[in-house]
Amino acid sequence: MNWPLQDAKNQFSKVVQKARSEGPQTVTLRGEPAAVVLSAEDYDALLAGKPSLADDLLSGPAWDDEMAEAVSKRDKTPSRDVLF
């Protein structure tokens, strides 16, 4: 259901109740969709299975012995002069 912003503000508890019983409720601003009110259950389902940033970073390619050896052998001298 679409709710003009002013109506959604005035009847927010009704918007939340409908989101819980009927599904997502769209709030419009000047006739255009501006926001969606979801039940907590719908929100949790939306996030379920979505990996976190840490999960994404940790799921990169495995470091095999060849890659670890290449990293340990790389030149460790600075690429430019270091000023103290």
Secondary structure, DSSP 8 states (H G I E B T S, - for coil): -EEEHHHHHHTHHHHHHHHHHH--EEEEETTEEEEEE--HHHHHHHHTT---HHHHHHTS----HHHHHHHHHS--S-SS----
